[in-house]
Amino acid sequence: MARGGINIRASLYCPDDHFRGLRPVVILCHGIPGSRPDPSDSGYVSLAQEIVSEGFCCTVFNFRGCGESGGNIDMRGWFDDLSVVFRKVYNTPGIDPSSIHCIAFSAGGAIASRFASFEKKIQSVLLMATPQNFSDILPDDPRLLREHFRQIGVIRDADFPPDLEGWYADFLALSPERSLPFISPRKVSIVHGEKDETVPPEHARLLFESACHPKKITMLEGATHQLRKDPRTAGIIRDWLNEVR
């Protein structure tokens, strides 16, 4: 898929028999990478397999600047990326357009919250280690953030961003607590590690307070920020899928 000349890499995984009827689907949204890619890390594929085992299709994709997608990391662009992935999924044969769900991690959760507040065809949102704001977790100097992103390879072009202050402001403007009330009456679940070293656990409680019913919150004892790698995450996702199917 391409958006504005930027190629967005996406894969759709489905049960073997999904063409026998319409299948619900999950769109998985990743967060901001913490380091350069590890070739031995399969990423979100193992979670996609868990989702497929529950009878759902699952779309795994890379936001711009990440993985095999083109471009550079940019929060306004990430919103556009999710929009184009959603439309592609919505129009895919064999997918039930009335049962599309988002499971999103960290900054991907901030994007998914905002997108679902506008796109009413998203039927539920499961937020994993999602920040309530970015001012608590980003450096105060946008030049430091730009340099970090260059070092880990999510800013690839020497002249990016063309407007440093505007690019940085787009991170600070992401505020899931303002988006969550508009997702109701669709289900929202918030999962956070009690030992999250990147996004303070208090963010989860603030998000829960801002969301309207139906909502739930799960604080995972001893869990750190990378919930994708926590062995309890697969079970949490299975339970969530059984609730929303």
C-alpha positions as semicolon CSV with decimal commas, in nm:
position;residue;x (nm);y (nm);z (nm)
1;M;0,000;0,000;0,000
2;A;0,118;0,352;-0,071
3;R;0,020;0,681;0,092
4;G;0,144;1,007;-0,051
5;G;0,423;0,827;-0,233
6;I;0,526;0,638;0,083
7;N;0,498;0,260;0,074
8;I;0,333;0,110;0,383
9;R;0,411;-0,257;0,440
10;A;0,116;-0,463;0,563
11;S;0,034;-0,834;0,590
12;L;-0,303;-1,000;0,644
13;Y;-0,318;-1,331;0,832
14;C;-0,638;-1,535;0,832
15;P;-0,762;-1,877;0,942
16;D;-0,731;-2,137;0,666
17;D;-1,108;-2,155;0,621
18;H;-1,187;-1,783;0,632
19;F;-1,332;-1,778;0,280
20;R;-1,622;-1,996;0,405
21;G;-1,774;-1,691;0,565
22;L;-1,700;-1,338;0,679
23;R;-1,433;-1,312;0,946
24;P;-1,379;-1,046;1,214
25;V;-1,042;-0,875;1,193
26;V;-0,789;-0,713;1,425
27;I;-0,557;-0,434;1,314
28;L;-0,237;-0,445;1,520
29;C;-0,064;-0,110;1,574
30;H;0,294;-0,106;1,700
31;G;0,462;0,165;1,904
32;I;0,773;0,375;1,851
33;P;1,080;0,150;1,823
34;G;1,324;0,176;2,111
35;S;1,626;0,066;1,908
36;R;1,734;-0,054;1,568
37;P;1,555;-0,370;1,448
38;D;1,675;-0,704;1,581
39;P;1,682;-0,955;1,290
40;S;1,605;-1,239;1,534
41;D;1,287;-1,069;1,662
42;S;0,973;-1,178;1,477
43;G;0,786;-0,873;1,600
44;Y;0,411;-0,903;1,618
45;V;0,378;-1,218;1,410
46;S;0,342;-1,444;1,715
47;L;0,056;-1,229;1,847
48;A;-0,103;-1,236;1,502
49;Q;-0,091;-1,616;1,514
50;E;-0,266;-1,614;1,853
51;I;-0,537;-1,389;1,711
52;V;-0,584;-1,610;1,406
53;S;-0,616;-1,914;1,632
54;E;-0,922;-1,746;1,783
55;G;-1,093;-1,727;1,443
56;F;-1,003;-1,365;1,362
57;C;-0,805;-1,233;1,071
58;C;-0,521;-1,003;1,170
59;T;-0,342;-0,721;0,988
60;V;0,015;-0,641;1,091
61;F;0,173;-0,332;0,935
62;N;0,461;-0,090;0,979
63;F;0,395;0,278;1,030
64;R;0,609;0,503;0,814
65;G;0,972;0,517;0,918
66;C;0,955;0,169;1,069
67;G;1,033;-0,181;0,950
68;E;0,980;-0,233;0,579
69;S;0,766;0,077;0,528
70;G;0,913;0,384;0,367
71;G;0,937;0,739;0,491
72;N;1,029;0,885;0,828
73;I;0,858;0,874;1,165
74;D;0,589;1,138;1,182
75;M;0,277;1,131;1,400
76;R;0,052;1,309;1,155
77;G;0,170;1,063;0,892
78;W;0,105;0,770;1,128
79;F;-0,260;0,872;1,150
80;D;-0,276;0,873;0,769
81;D;-0,109;0,530;0,759
82;L;-0,369;0,377;0,990
83;S;-0,643;0,537;0,780
84;V;-0,521;0,376;0,459
85;V;-0,466;0,038;0,627
86;F;-0,818;0,050;0,770
87;R;-0,974;0,126;0,431
88;K;-0,780;-0,157;0,269
89;V;-0,893;-0,400;0,539
90;Y;-1,251;-0,277;0,527
91;N;-1,270;-0,344;0,154
92;T;-1,097;-0,684;0,159
93;P;-1,316;-0,979;0,051
94;G;-1,387;-1,223;0,333
95;I;-1,357;-0,957;0,605
96;D;-1,663;-0,873;0,813
97;P;-1,682;-0,492;0,784
98;S;-1,901;-0,477;1,095
99;S;-1,635;-0,642;1,316
100;I;-1,307;-0,452;1,285
101;H;-1,103;-0,406;1,604
102;C;-0,775;-0,238;1,701
103;I;-0,510;-0,368;1,939
104;A;-0,246;-0,103;1,980
105;F;0,078;-0,063;2,171
106;S;0,232;0,251;2,321
107;A;0,232;0,540;2,070
108;G;0,030;0,321;1,833
109;G;-0,241;0,330;2,099
110;A;-0,246;0,708;2,090
111;I;-0,292;0,698;1,712
112;A;-0,556;0,422;1,732
113;S;-0,753;0,614;1,997
114;R;-0,767;0,924;1,783
115;F;-0,855;0,728;1,471
116;A;-1,133;0,531;1,644
117;S;-1,283;0,852;1,780
118;F;-1,344;0,958;1,419
119;E;-1,396;0,619;1,250
120;K;-1,709;0,462;1,398
121;K;-1,655;0,136;1,208
122;I;-1,379;0,046;1,457
123;Q;-1,576;-0,169;1,699
124;S;-1,333;-0,190;1,993
125;V;-0,991;-0,071;2,105
126;L;-0,742;-0,253;2,329
127;L;-0,466;-0,017;2,443
128;M;-0,139;-0,165;2,568
129;A;0,109;0,060;2,756
130;T;-0,036;0,370;2,592
131;P;0,077;0,717;2,705
132;Q;-0,178;0,968;2,826
133;N;0,052;1,242;2,697
134;F;0,396;1,265;2,537
135;S;0,538;1,560;2,727
136;D;0,616;1,328;3,020
137;I;0,819;1,084;2,812
138;L;0,992;1,282;2,536
139;P;1,301;1,503;2,573
140;D;1,223;1,873;2,605
141;D;1,456;1,956;2,317
142;P;1,319;1,836;1,979
143;R;1,674;1,820;1,845
144;L;1,753;1,542;2,092
145;L;1,449;1,347;1,975
146;R;1,546;1,394;1,611
147;E;1,900;1,274;1,680
148;H;1,775;0,968;1,870
149;F;1,541;0,874;1,587
150;R;1,823;0,913;1,336
151;Q;2,042;0,681;1,542
152;I;1,781;0,405;1,552
153;G;1,691;0,444;1,185
154;V;1,334;0,574;1,193
155;I;1,448;0,908;1,049
156;R;1,622;0,814;0,728
157;D;1,642;1,137;0,529
158;A;1,902;1,400;0,618
159;D;1,663;1,690;0,560
160;F;1,379;1,547;0,771
161;P;1,183;1,694;0,935
162;P;1,157;2,013;0,727
163;D;0,982;2,186;1,020
164;L;1,140;2,059;1,341
165;E;0,914;2,249;1,580
166;G;0,596;2,153;1,395
167;W;0,702;1,788;1,377
168;Y;0,772;1,783;1,751
169;A;0,442;1,961;1,826
170;D;0,255;1,679;1,653
171;F;0,385;1,438;1,920
172;L;0,276;1,668;2,201
173;A;-0,065;1,719;2,042
174;L;-0,149;1,348;2,071
175;S;-0,381;1,320;2,369
176;P;-0,573;0,991;2,394
177;E;-0,766;1,114;2,697
178;R;-0,941;1,366;2,469
179;S;-1,022;1,095;2,214
180;L;-1,143;0,813;2,438
181;P;-1,482;0,964;2,536
182;F;-1,581;0,970;2,169
183;I;-1,523;0,595;2,129
184;S;-1,813;0,510;2,361
185;P;-2,040;0,308;2,345
186;R;-1,778;0,086;2,182
187;K;-1,556;-0,110;2,420
188;V;-1,222;0,019;2,540
189;S;-0,969;-0,180;2,744
190;I;-0,648;-0,041;2,894
191;V;-0,356;-0,267;2,991
192;H;-0,040;-0,135;3,153
193;G;0,262;-0,272;3,336
194;E;0,304;-0,169;3,697
195;K;0,681;-0,146;3,636
196;D;0,662;0,038;3,304
197;E;0,990;0,228;3,279
198;T;0,889;0,433;2,972
199;V;0,526;0,535;3,024
200;P;0,439;0,598;3,391
201;P;0,166;0,362;3,517
202;E;-0,035;0,665;3,627
203;H;-0,099;0,734;3,258
204;A;-0,316;0,422;3,240
205;R;-0,530;0,533;3,532
206;L;-0,578;0,877;3,379
207;L;-0,682;0,720;3,049
208;F;-0,929;0,495;3,228
209;E;-1,082;0,793;3,405
210;S;-1,124;0,980;3,076
211;A;-1,289;0,687;2,892
212;C;-1,663;0,631;2,904
213;H;-1,833;0,296;2,961
214;P;-1,796;0,020;2,861
215;K;-1,433;0,022;2,976
216;K;-1,188;-0,185;3,178
217;I;-0,835;-0,155;3,307
218;T;-0,574;-0,419;3,384
219;M;-0,251;-0,338;3,567
220;L;0,003;-0,617;3,520
221;E;0,215;-0,687;3,824
222;G;0,586;-0,667;3,750
223;A;0,536;-0,591;3,379
224;T;0,758;-0,339;3,200
225;H;0,686;-0,135;2,888
226;Q;0,730;-0,401;2,621
227;L;0,402;-0,582;2,678
228;R;0,436;-0,751;2,340
229;K;0,699;-0,972;2,501
230;D;0,510;-1,036;2,827
231;P;0,384;-1,399;2,839
232;R;0,050;-1,281;2,981
233;T;-0,032;-1,062;2,682
234;A;-0,151;-1,347;2,458
235;G;-0,405;-1,455;2,721
236;I;-0,525;-1,098;2,770
237;I;-0,578;-1,066;2,397
238;R;-0,766;-1,397;2,378
239;D;-0,997;-1,289;2,660
240;W;-1,054;-0,955;2,490
241;L;-1,141;-1,118;2,157
242;N;-1,395;-1,342;2,330
243;E;-1,556;-1,031;2,477
244;V;-1,583;-0,841;2,149
245;R;-1,650;-1,120;1,900
